[in-house]
Amino acid sequence: MTDRRGFLKAAPLAAALAGAPAVHAAQPALRWRLASSFPKALDALHAAAEQVAQQVSAATGGRFQIQVFAANEIVPPFGVLDAVREGTVECGHSASYYYIGKDPTFAFDCAMPFGLNSRQQNAWLVDGGGMALMRELFAGYNIVNFPCGNTGPQMGGWFRRELRSVADLRGLKMRIGGYAGQVVSRLGVVPQQIPGADVYPALEKGAIDAAEWIGPYDDLKLGFYKVAPYYYYPGWAEAGPQLSLYVNRQAFDGLPAEYRQILESACAAAHIGMQARYDARNPAAMKKLIEGGAQLRMFPRDILLACQKEAFALYRETAAVNPQFRKVFEPWNRFRSEQHLWTRIAENSVDAFVGRHPVE
């Protein structure tokens, strides 16, 4: 099995999973546990793991069962990687930038500030050499990783007070994940790592001043607009954050070849399905947020420029002292530059035109 295979094999996948069980009855009956970093209330996120479990079961005639456990049912949200590595569970579903404390290179598997959008991330992994680099990284943690969801573009976050310049970031306590927290800390922000379910009470009590989460669909459900009305864009911290399924190396090696292919294909379907859900549901949710009192704001230009400058300064500083990070960053950055040039010419131009000239 090559790293490029199967990631986006949507057509064969649909045929295989819609029909009769794909494996012979002589294959073993297995029961796995999957620990998710996400609560069931965040259904668009949590559904990816459930979709994998359902499709694996369907394709094996029920002989390969995966039981999904939401965040905190077995391990805490940020404990999934260790649980899979140590074999506490056979697999897990998480956002790899949660684990940059172990190695900042993990962020490339999810989202880098001012990095790749979801399509570019897919392109990097499937045909740009990214999957081989990520597999090498995860191998050091006894894990086989599979792309398993992407939220698409996110928003920049909810703020209790309006931002007018980069000076307003100083002293701001903000829930912000991944590398972005380190970026804004260089501008005076005090970053906080808080699971999604705890963000609203932290905002309500004034324990934090702002929170970056996902986008309209999830943000509406969590009610952030009630306690922090200023809703900023663009989501420079996460242009297309990918989630991944982690599989314990020994558990994966013990699977029959058919089960491995079915699991990989189920991840590919869940990967596509997650962004489809967000793209379909975000527009209506954005409308409801505005009707409820959310005030849309674009980040001031000086904030965006300062964050971008600090992000790439941080990347280069990290690359200078972390060989694993440097091995990924250098080809990733070349790929990023080429992709943004192409996207600006071919896609952003038509999107900008259609946005300026809507047709009723």
C-alpha positions as CSV (number, residue, x, y, z in Angstrom):
1,M,0.0,0.0,0.0
2,T,1.5,3.3,-1.0
3,D,1.0,6.6,0.9
4,R,-0.8,8.1,-2.1
5,R,-3.3,5.4,-2.5
6,G,-6.9,5.5,-1.3
7,F,-6.9,8.9,0.4
8,L,-9.4,10.2,-2.0
9,K,-10.7,7.1,-3.7
10,A,-14.3,8.2,-3.4
11,A,-15.8,6.4,-6.3
12,P,-14.6,2.9,-5.6
13,L,-15.3,3.5,-2.0
14,A,-18.9,4.3,-2.6
15,A,-19.4,1.2,-4.7
16,A,-17.7,-1.1,-2.2
17,L,-19.5,0.3,0.9
18,A,-22.9,0.5,-0.7
19,G,-23.1,-3.1,-1.6
20,A,-22.6,-6.5,0.0
21,P,-19.9,-7.1,2.6
22,A,-16.5,-7.0,0.9
23,V,-14.7,-9.6,2.9
24,H,-15.0,-13.4,3.2
25,A,-16.7,-14.8,6.2
26,A,-13.5,-16.6,7.2
27,Q,-11.9,-13.2,8.2
28,P,-11.5,-12.6,11.9
29,A,-14.1,-10.9,14.1
30,L,-12.5,-7.9,15.7
31,R,-13.6,-5.2,18.1
32,W,-11.7,-2.0,18.4
33,R,-12.1,1.1,20.5
34,L,-11.7,4.6,19.1
35,A,-11.1,7.6,21.4
36,S,-12.2,10.9,19.9
37,S,-10.9,14.4,20.9
38,F,-14.4,15.8,20.3
39,P,-17.7,15.7,22.2
40,K,-20.8,14.4,20.6
41,A,-22.4,17.8,20.7
42,L,-20.0,18.9,18.0
43,D,-21.7,16.6,15.5
44,A,-19.9,17.6,12.3
45,L,-16.5,16.8,13.9
46,H,-17.6,13.7,15.9
47,A,-19.5,12.3,12.9
48,A,-16.3,11.5,11.0
49,A,-15.3,8.8,13.5
50,E,-18.8,7.4,13.6
51,Q,-18.8,7.3,9.8
52,V,-15.6,5.3,9.8
53,A,-17.0,2.8,12.3
54,Q,-20.2,2.4,10.4
55,Q,-18.6,1.9,7.0
56,V,-16.0,-0.5,8.3
57,S,-18.8,-2.6,9.8
58,A,-20.9,-2.5,6.7
59,A,-18.0,-3.5,4.4
60,T,-17.0,-6.4,6.6
61,G,-20.5,-7.8,7.3
62,G,-20.2,-6.7,10.9
63,R,-17.0,-8.7,11.5
64,F,-14.8,-5.6,12.2
65,Q,-16.5,-3.4,14.8
66,I,-15.1,-0.1,16.0
67,Q,-16.7,1.5,19.1
68,V,-16.4,5.3,19.2
69,F,-15.9,7.0,22.5
70,A,-16.3,10.8,22.7
71,A,-13.9,13.1,24.5
72,N,-13.4,12.3,28.2
73,E,-15.2,8.9,27.9
74,I,-11.9,7.1,27.9
75,V,-9.2,9.8,27.7
76,P,-9.2,13.6,27.7
77,P,-9.3,15.5,24.4
78,F,-5.6,16.1,24.3
79,G,-4.7,12.5,25.4
80,V,-5.7,10.7,22.3
81,L,-2.3,10.4,20.7
82,D,-0.7,8.9,23.8
83,A,-3.6,6.5,24.2
84,V,-3.1,5.2,20.7
85,R,0.6,5.1,20.9
86,E,0.5,3.1,24.2
87,G,-2.2,0.7,23.0
88,T,-4.8,1.9,25.5
89,V,-7.1,2.1,22.5
90,E,-6.5,0.7,19.0
91,C,-7.3,4.0,17.3
92,G,-8.2,7.7,17.8
93,H,-9.5,10.7,16.0
94,S,-7.9,14.0,16.8
95,A,-6.3,17.3,15.5
96,S,-2.5,16.8,15.3
97,Y,-1.7,20.4,16.3
98,Y,-2.8,19.5,19.8
99,Y,0.5,17.7,20.2
100,I,3.0,20.4,19.2
101,G,4.3,20.2,22.7
102,K,5.7,16.8,21.7
103,D,7.0,18.0,18.4
104,P,5.9,21.2,16.5
105,T,6.1,19.2,13.3
106,F,2.7,17.7,14.2
107,A,1.1,20.9,13.1
108,F,1.8,20.2,9.5
109,D,-0.7,17.3,9.7
110,C,-3.4,19.7,10.8
111,A,-3.0,23.4,10.1
112,M,-0.2,26.0,10.0
113,P,-1.0,29.7,10.3
114,F,-1.0,31.3,6.9
115,G,-0.5,27.8,5.5
116,L,-2.5,25.6,3.2
117,N,-6.3,25.6,2.6
118,S,-8.1,22.2,2.6
119,R,-7.6,21.5,-1.1
120,Q,-4.0,22.5,-1.0
121,Q,-3.5,20.3,2.1
122,N,-5.0,17.4,0.2
123,A,-2.8,18.1,-2.8
124,W,0.3,18.2,-0.6
125,L,-0.5,14.9,1.1
126,V,-1.6,13.0,-2.0
127,D,0.7,14.3,-4.7
128,G,3.1,16.6,-3.1
129,G,5.1,14.3,-0.8
130,G,3.4,15.3,2.4
131,M,2.0,11.9,3.3
132,A,5.4,10.2,3.3
133,L,6.7,12.9,5.6
134,M,3.8,12.6,8.0
135,R,4.0,8.8,8.0
136,E,7.7,9.1,9.0
137,L,6.8,11.5,11.8
138,F,4.0,9.3,13.2
139,A,6.1,6.2,12.9
140,G,8.2,7.5,15.7
141,Y,5.1,7.5,17.9
142,N,4.0,3.9,17.0
143,I,1.1,5.3,14.9
144,V,-0.2,4.9,11.4
145,N,-2.0,8.1,10.4
146,F,-4.9,8.6,8.0
147,P,-6.4,12.0,6.9
148,C,-10.0,11.8,8.3
149,G,-11.8,15.1,8.0
150,N,-11.2,18.8,7.3
151,T,-13.4,21.7,8.4
152,G,-12.5,23.9,5.5
153,P,-11.9,27.6,6.1
154,Q,-12.4,28.8,9.6
155,M,-13.2,32.1,11.2
156,G,-10.7,34.2,13.1
157,G,-12.4,34.1,16.5
158,W,-14.8,35.7,19.0
159,F,-13.7,38.8,20.9
160,R,-15.3,40.5,23.8
161,R,-14.1,43.9,22.6
162,E,-13.3,45.3,19.2
163,L,-9.8,45.3,17.8
164,R,-8.5,48.4,16.2
165,S,-4.8,47.7,15.8
166,V,-2.1,45.3,16.8
167,A,-1.7,47.2,20.1
168,D,-5.0,45.8,21.2
169,L,-3.5,42.3,21.3
170,R,-1.3,43.0,24.2
171,G,-2.4,41.3,27.4
172,L,-5.4,39.6,25.6
173,K,-6.2,36.2,27.0
174,M,-7.3,34.0,24.1
175,R,-8.2,30.4,23.6
176,I,-6.3,29.6,20.5
177,G,-4.8,26.2,19.4
178,G,-1.8,24.9,17.7
179,Y,1.0,27.0,16.4
180,A,-1.2,30.1,16.2
181,G,-1.0,30.4,20.0
182,Q,2.8,30.7,19.8
183,V,2.5,33.2,17.0
184,V,0.2,35.6,18.8
185,S,2.1,35.2,22.0
186,R,5.0,37.0,20.3
187,L,2.5,40.0,19.9
188,G,1.5,40.1,23.5
189,V,-1.4,37.6,23.6
190,V,-1.7,35.1,26.4
191,P,-2.7,31.9,24.6
192,Q,-4.9,29.4,26.4
193,Q,-5.5,25.7,25.5
194,I,-9.1,25.0,26.4
195,P,-11.3,22.1,25.1
196,G,-14.3,23.3,23.1
197,A,-16.9,22.4,25.8
198,D,-15.1,24.7,28.3
199,V,-14.8,27.8,26.0
200,Y,-18.2,29.4,26.6
201,P,-18.0,29.4,30.4
202,A,-14.5,30.8,30.2
203,L,-15.7,33.7,28.0
204,E,-18.8,34.2,30.2
205,K,-16.8,34.4,33.4
206,G,-14.1,36.7,31.8
207,A,-11.4,34.1,32.3
208,I,-10.5,34.7,28.7
209,D,-11.1,37.7,26.4
210,A,-11.4,35.9,23.1
211,A,-11.6,32.5,21.6
212,E,-10.8,31.0,18.2
213,W,-12.8,27.9,17.5
214,I,-14.0,26.7,14.1
215,G,-16.7,28.5,12.2
216,P,-20.4,29.4,12.1
217,Y,-22.0,26.0,12.3
218,D,-20.2,24.9,15.5
219,D,-19.9,28.4,16.9
220,L,-23.6,29.0,16.7
221,K,-24.2,25.8,18.7
222,L,-21.8,26.8,21.4
223,G,-23.3,30.3,21.7
224,F,-20.2,32.3,21.7
225,Y,-21.9,35.4,20.2
226,K,-23.9,35.8,23.4
227,V,-20.7,36.6,25.4
228,A,-18.2,37.8,22.8
229,P,-20.1,39.6,20.0
230,Y,-17.2,40.6,17.7
231,Y,-16.7,37.9,15.1
232,Y,-13.4,38.3,13.2
233,Y,-12.2,37.0,9.8
234,P,-10.2,35.7,8.0
235,G,-9.2,32.6,9.8
236,W,-5.5,33.0,9.2
237,A,-4.6,30.5,11.9
238,E,-6.5,27.6,10.2
239,A,-7.2,28.0,6.5
240,G,-8.1,24.3,6.2
241,P,-7.4,22.2,9.3
242,Q,-7.2,18.5,8.8
243,L,-8.2,15.9,11.4
244,S,-6.6,12.5,11.4
245,L,-7.3,8.9,12.4
246,Y,-4.5,7.5,14.5
247,V,-4.0,3.7,14.4
248,N,-1.7,1.8,16.8
249,R,1.1,0.3,14.7
250,Q,0.7,-3.2,16.2
251,A,-3.0,-3.2,15.8
252,F,-2.8,-2.0,12.2
253,D,-0.1,-4.7,11.4
254,G,-2.4,-7.3,12.8
255,L,-5.2,-6.5,10.4
256,P,-5.9,-8.7,7.3
257,A,-5.0,-6.8,4.1
258,E,-8.7,-6.5,3.3
259,Y,-9.5,-4.8,6.6
260,R,-6.6,-2.4,6.1
261,Q,-8.0,-1.3,2.7
262,I,-11.5,-1.0,4.1
263,L,-10.3,1.2,7.0
264,E,-8.3,3.4,4.7
265,S,-11.3,3.8,2.3
266,A,-13.6,4.6,5.2
267,C,-11.3,7.3,6.4
268,A,-11.2,8.8,2.8
269,A,-15.0,8.9,2.8
270,A,-15.2,10.5,6.2
271,H,-12.5,13.0,5.1
272,I,-14.7,14.2,2.2
273,G,-17.9,14.1,4.2
274,M,-16.8,16.4,7.0
275,Q,-16.0,19.3,4.8
276,A,-19.2,18.8,2.8
277,R,-21.2,19.1,6.0
278,Y,-19.4,22.3,7.0
279,D,-19.7,23.9,3.6
280,A,-23.4,23.0,3.4
281,R,-24.2,24.2,6.9
282,N,-22.0,27.3,7.5
283,P,-24.0,29.8,5.4
284,A,-27.3,29.3,7.2
285,A,-25.5,29.4,10.5
286,M,-23.7,32.6,9.7
287,K,-27.0,34.2,8.9
288,K,-28.4,33.1,12.3
289,L,-25.4,34.4,14.1
290,I,-25.8,37.9,12.5
291,E,-29.5,37.9,13.3
292,G,-28.6,37.0,16.9
293,G,-26.3,40.0,17.3
294,A,-22.9,38.8,16.1
295,Q,-20.9,41.7,14.6
296,L,-18.7,40.7,11.7
297,R,-15.3,42.4,11.6
298,M,-12.3,41.9,9.4
299,F,-9.0,41.8,11.2
300,P,-7.1,45.1,10.8
301,R,-4.4,44.9,8.2
302,D,-1.6,45.6,10.7
303,I,-2.7,42.6,12.8
304,L,-2.7,40.3,9.8
305,L,0.7,41.5,8.6
306,A,2.2,41.3,12.1
307,C,0.9,37.8,12.6
308,Q,2.2,36.6,9.2
309,K,5.6,38.1,9.9
310,E,5.8,36.4,13.3
311,A,4.5,33.1,12.0
312,F,7.3,32.7,9.4
313,A,9.9,34.0,11.8
314,L,8.8,31.3,14.2
315,Y,8.9,28.6,11.5
316,R,12.5,29.5,10.5
317,E,13.6,29.7,14.2
318,T,12.1,26.2,14.8
319,A,13.6,24.8,11.6
320,A,17.0,26.0,12.7
321,V,16.9,23.8,15.9
322,N,14.6,20.9,15.0
323,P,15.8,18.7,12.1
324,Q,12.4,16.9,11.8
325,F,10.6,20.2,11.5
326,R,13.1,21.5,8.9
327,K,12.7,18.3,6.8
328,V,9.0,19.0,6.5
329,F,9.0,22.8,6.5
330,E,11.3,23.4,3.5
331,P,9.4,21.3,0.9
332,W,6.1,22.3,2.5
333,N,6.9,26.0,2.1
334,R,8.0,25.6,-1.5
335,F,4.7,23.8,-2.2
336,R,2.8,26.5,-0.4
337,S,4.3,29.3,-2.5
338,E,3.5,27.5,-5.8
339,Q,0.0,26.7,-4.7
340,H,-0.9,30.2,-3.6
341,L,0.3,31.6,-6.9
342,W,-1.9,29.1,-8.8
343,T,-4.9,29.7,-6.5
344,R,-4.6,33.4,-6.8
345,I,-4.7,33.2,-10.6
346,A,-7.2,30.5,-11.2
347,E,-9.6,30.4,-8.2
348,N,-9.4,33.6,-6.2
349,S,-10.0,35.7,-9.3
350,V,-13.4,34.1,-10.2
351,D,-14.5,34.0,-6.5
352,A,-13.7,37.7,-6.1
353,F,-15.6,38.5,-9.3
354,V,-18.7,36.5,-8.3
355,G,-18.6,38.0,-4.9
356,R,-18.6,41.6,-6.3
357,H,-21.2,40.9,-8.9
358,P,-23.9,38.6,-7.5
359,V,-26.7,37.5,-9.7
360,E,-30.1,37.1,-8.1
